[in-house]
Amino acid sequence: GGGYNPPSNPPETLPTPCKRAKTLSQDAAFKSRIKDVYRKTFSAGNKVEQGFIQASNGQTILPSIQESGSAKFTNEQIAGKEIMEWYHSHPTGSMITSWADLKALAIRYQQGYIKSENFTYGVVSEFGCLSIMISSPTDFNAFATKIRNDELLRDWNNDVVGAGGGVERCIGLLLQFLQDTNSGLSVMFSSNIDESNPIWNAQEVGSNGNSVNTECHQ
């Protein structure tokens, strides 16, 4: 418990989803790590989740526990480290975070492992890579408390899990949930991570409730 330290930078200095998507798209080392997770999962026909944590000291940490439904990191693995990137695959096909994923993020954030505005968290699926950034630390800290207490679980089950559909529909439902709950989170997505030069785009909810690429003017 405890350990939460709000970032010292004011919220207006935080990068926008458009800028973050551009940064991810230009980061060769990041894209290599994502491709590696994709290959280990889908090119190999693996049913076990793959993943990694990238620490601020440059260390890449692989999960100590890998199962069909989780890729876990122990407290010992990340002790004293700051997490910059945290990604795992969903071999079963879901392209969005699960409730357990959101809870894991909430716990590690409030434990103080995530401090940088450059942090991203995400899921690698056969459909692409969903990346989440913390766009408002204050809002996300309040959201994290609600997630840890399961206050929003019924809404999640009703509004996100219960409705099927394709990639844009599922991401749209996640986006709507994150907006409705004032989560302080923003979403980027790349649909072509198995190609030579994957590109991430900031996402927003379109008029039909599906996700669409944000019109970024930068």
Beta strands, then each sheet from edge to edge (+ up, - down):
strand 1: 51-55
strand 2: 60-61
strand 3: 65-66
strand 4: 71-72
strand 5: 83-89
strand 6: 120-125
strand 7: 128-134
strand 8: 185-190
strand 9: 201-205
strand 10: 211-213
sheet 1: 2+ 1- 5+ 6+ 7- 8+ 9- 10+
sheet 2: 3+ 4-
end
